[in-house]
Amino acid sequence: MINAGFYSSRKKPGSLIMPYYAHPEFYRKRLHLQAPVVRPGLRPRRICFCGSVSKEYTRCFRFPMLNRNEILEYISAHFADDISYSLEGPKKAITLLITNDSRDTVEKHSLSPAHFFHVLGESDFVIAPPGVSIPHSHNIIEGMIAGAIPITNYGRFFYPPLQNGIDCLTFKSCEDLDQALRQAMTMSAQQIDSLRRGVWDYYQRHLNPATFGLTFRQRWKPSTHLIMNQDVMR
């Protein structure tokens, strides 16, 4: 049986929970097979965000957490001196590459999927705010595949949950977000290496499509409940 109870607190024991994945185009172009080797050392960019910001992220989002617009507006207002809105010119601590186009297509972005993945691979951290109507957004998965450490407010909705200081930096309030960003900006290379290893380990054990495929083949029975994210079922 297939259902969309991904965000429900009630799940039938023994259910299989299908992970949320990267954007389909990411797999069509086989970018997931080009994941950079997780190697020590700082990357050229410290923190990045590449994605959309529009009124849809406020109008359609009903989960009890900061939505995407609130998060990006706070960062823009309180870290103005630390932000670059372009890949050109001097690098700053935070790179925001934003489009106001809310269409569900990769064509709206200034970067091609391959270039976007390259930028993620150059970044130590990725800002991973919620999607349009649900917490999950493809960019958190794409960032993790590239070895970028997510800064997010919905790690608890992963199965198993992401853990602050182990495989992500988490926040709930704007004050927490401020602290997480400043922590990321001042973190040592050794601390970043440890977090990146945690991210890569989590991806391989829980988000790699091949891993879930193996689990599915081993555990699936006609009576098994397969729980999918409602976004995947559209």
Phi, psi and omega per residue, in radians:
M1 nan 2.342 -3.138
I2 -1.908 2.283 3.057
N3 -2.473 2.898 -3.045
A4 -1.841 0.591 -3.106
G5 -1.485 0.619 -3.067
F6 -0.998 -0.668 -3.073
Y7 -1.717 0.126 3.118
S8 -1.398 2.501 3.088
S9 -1.383 -0.240 3.133
R10 -1.805 1.984 3.119
K11 -2.289 2.371 -3.130
K12 -1.098 2.263 3.107
P13 -0.941 2.403 -3.131
G14 1.510 0.033 3.130
S15 -1.162 2.615 2.996
L16 -1.678 2.222 -3.129
I17 -1.886 1.998 -3.133
M18 -1.345 2.226 -3.129
P19 -1.140 2.770 2.974
Y20 -1.437 2.389 -3.029
Y21 -1.986 3.141 3.050
A22 -1.221 3.022 3.120
H23 -1.076 2.458 -3.130
P24 -0.887 -0.629 -3.133
E25 -1.092 -0.510 3.115
F26 -1.060 -0.691 3.130
Y27 -1.417 -0.615 3.109
R28 -1.038 -0.650 3.130
K29 -1.531 0.036 3.058
R30 1.042 0.569 3.140
L31 -1.226 -0.459 3.138
H32 -1.141 -0.315 3.103
L33 -1.534 -0.052 -3.133
Q34 -1.878 0.358 -3.116
A35 -0.995 2.313 -3.136
P36 -1.170 2.591 3.069
V37 -1.111 2.345 3.126
V38 -1.330 1.755 -3.079
R39 -2.083 2.704 -3.106
P40 -1.223 2.806 3.065
G41 1.905 2.618 -3.134
L42 -1.238 2.625 3.088
R43 -1.676 2.887 -3.087
P44 -1.083 -0.512 -3.136
R45 -1.998 2.413 -3.111
R46 -1.482 -0.965 -3.068
I47 -2.329 2.367 3.111
C48 -2.422 2.760 2.942
F49 -2.479 2.257 3.070
C50 -2.254 1.976 -3.135
G51 3.014 -2.923 -3.053
S52 -1.677 2.614 2.946
V53 -2.423 2.110 3.129
S54 -2.717 3.014 -3.115
K55 -1.102 -0.359 3.134
E56 -1.081 -0.540 -3.099
Y57 -1.275 -0.262 3.025
T58 -1.726 -0.752 -3.041
R59 -1.172 -0.632 -2.996
C60 -1.734 -0.147 -3.005
F61 -1.635 2.185 -3.055
R62 -2.165 0.189 3.124
F63 -1.452 2.577 -3.076
P64 -1.361 1.187 3.115
M65 -2.737 2.920 3.074
L66 -1.033 2.345 3.080
N67 -1.542 3.067 -3.055
R68 -1.049 -0.793 -3.117
N69 -1.071 -0.749 3.135
E70 -1.073 -0.703 -3.122
I71 -1.177 -0.862 -3.104
L72 -1.207 -0.586 3.089
E73 -1.150 -0.702 3.113
Y74 -1.113 -0.813 -3.129
I75 -1.062 -0.791 -3.118
S76 -1.080 -0.639 -3.093
A77 -1.388 -0.600 -2.999
H78 -1.824 -0.148 3.127
F79 -2.230 0.529 -3.027
A80 -0.939 -0.694 -3.092
D81 -1.292 -0.219 -3.082
D82 -1.833 0.105 -2.988
I83 -1.925 2.372 2.914
S84 -1.996 2.349 3.139
Y85 -1.795 0.331 -3.118
S86 -2.639 2.755 3.041
L87 -1.446 -0.157 -3.139
E88 -1.544 2.759 3.051
G89 1.396 -2.991 -3.087
P90 -1.074 2.440 3.096
K91 -1.356 2.412 3.037
K92 -2.041 3.038 -3.047
A93 -1.085 -0.606 -3.085
I94 -2.122 2.248 3.057
T95 -1.957 2.091 3.096
L96 -1.994 2.021 3.092
L97 -1.968 1.714 -2.923
I98 -2.017 2.423 2.947
T99 -2.079 2.569 3.090
N100 -1.696 0.138 3.127
D101 -1.453 2.095 -3.069
S102 -1.666 0.115 3.129
R103 -1.103 2.570 3.141
D104 -1.508 1.215 -3.138
T105 -2.662 2.524 3.119
V106 -1.284 -0.242 -3.108
E107 -1.182 -0.313 -3.081
K108 -1.298 -0.297 -3.042
H109 -1.490 2.671 3.128
S110 -1.267 -0.343 -3.139
L111 -1.885 2.485 2.987
S112 -1.203 2.803 3.092
P113 -0.926 -0.710 -3.130
A114 -1.165 -0.740 3.123
H115 -1.182 -0.691 3.081
F116 -1.013 -0.803 3.137
F117 -1.125 -0.623 3.098
H118 -1.102 -0.748 3.124
V119 -1.127 -0.715 3.071
L120 -1.050 -0.693 3.132
G121 -1.200 -0.290 3.075
E122 -1.608 -0.060 -2.990
S123 -1.906 2.419 3.063
D124 -1.278 -0.699 -3.080
F125 -2.258 2.635 3.022
V126 -2.176 2.245 3.031
I127 -1.295 2.144 -3.024
A128 -2.170 1.411 3.102
P129 -1.417 2.992 -3.131
P130 -1.119 2.920 3.093
G131 -1.486 -2.830 -3.057
V132 -1.169 -0.919 -3.060
S133 -2.168 -0.143 3.129
I134 -2.324 2.797 3.129
P135 -1.022 -0.786 -3.031
H136 -1.221 2.488 3.025
S137 -2.408 2.561 -3.054
H138 -1.034 -0.495 -2.993
N139 -1.178 -0.412 3.111
I140 -1.204 -0.681 3.133
I141 -1.210 -0.757 3.136
E142 -1.090 -0.676 3.083
G143 -1.109 -0.756 -3.126
M144 -1.141 -0.660 3.089
I145 -1.075 -0.623 -3.141
A146 -1.433 -0.001 3.132
G147 1.426 0.273 3.069
A148 -1.545 2.320 -3.050
I149 -1.411 2.148 -3.091
P150 -1.285 2.415 2.932
I151 -1.904 1.882 -2.898
T152 -2.532 2.779 3.076
N153 -1.978 0.248 3.103
Y154 -2.314 0.499 3.119
G155 -1.053 -0.437 -3.124
R156 -1.229 -0.255 3.138
F157 -1.570 0.076 2.995
F158 -1.494 2.761 3.122
Y159 -2.199 1.864 -0.070
P160 -1.249 2.889 -3.095
P161 -1.095 2.565 2.950
L162 -1.168 2.661 -3.069
Q163 -2.097 2.200 3.134
N164 -1.037 2.268 3.129
G165 1.420 -0.056 3.114
I166 -1.946 -0.893 -3.137
D167 -2.418 0.265 3.107
C168 -3.002 3.041 2.868
L169 -2.062 2.278 -3.058
T170 -1.991 2.801 3.062
F171 -2.661 2.760 3.028
K172 -2.067 -0.903 -3.089
S173 -1.752 3.013 3.056
C174 -1.107 -0.602 3.102
E175 -1.125 -0.710 3.078
D176 -1.124 -0.723 3.116
L177 -1.047 -0.776 3.113
D178 -1.004 -0.809 -3.127
Q179 -1.140 -0.735 -3.127
A180 -1.106 -0.721 3.135
L181 -1.153 -0.742 3.133
R182 -1.191 -0.587 3.061
Q183 -1.120 -0.779 3.129
A184 -1.116 -0.636 -3.092
M185 -1.233 -0.426 -3.064
T186 -1.961 0.053 -3.054
M187 -1.211 2.509 -3.129
S188 -1.333 2.821 3.115
A189 -1.038 -0.664 -3.140
Q190 -1.138 -0.734 3.117
Q191 -1.149 -0.705 3.113
I192 -1.134 -0.736 3.113
D193 -1.023 -0.734 -3.138
S194 -1.121 -0.780 3.106
L195 -1.105 -0.734 -3.109
R196 -1.119 -0.674 3.080
R197 -1.095 -0.670 3.097
G198 -1.123 -0.712 3.109
V199 -1.088 -0.839 -3.096
W200 -1.129 -0.686 3.116
D201 -1.133 -0.728 3.127
Y202 -1.106 -0.788 3.141
Y203 -1.010 -0.859 -3.081
Q204 -1.115 -0.626 -3.077
R205 -1.468 -0.474 -2.969
H206 -2.237 -0.378 -3.027
L207 -2.030 -0.252 3.118
N208 -1.131 2.132 -3.129
P209 -0.940 -0.608 3.139
A210 -1.140 -0.628 3.124
T211 -1.137 -0.811 3.123
F212 -1.161 -0.650 3.111
G213 -1.024 -0.720 3.112
L214 -1.156 -0.770 3.116
T215 -1.067 -0.733 3.135
F216 -1.055 -0.821 -3.117
R217 -1.114 -0.593 -3.094
Q218 -1.354 -0.577 -2.972
R219 -1.926 -0.249 -3.010
W220 -1.212 2.300 2.987
K221 -2.351 2.791 3.139
P222 -0.972 -0.462 -3.109
S223 -1.569 -0.066 -3.075
T224 -1.270 2.394 3.037
H225 -1.509 2.152 3.059
L226 -1.817 1.987 -3.085
I227 -1.735 2.156 -3.101
M228 -2.130 2.683 3.039
N229 -1.187 2.419 -3.105
Q230 -1.054 -0.465 3.122
D231 -1.158 -0.639 3.141
V232 -1.196 -0.511 -3.033
M233 -1.533 -0.026 -3.135
R234 -1.138 nan nan
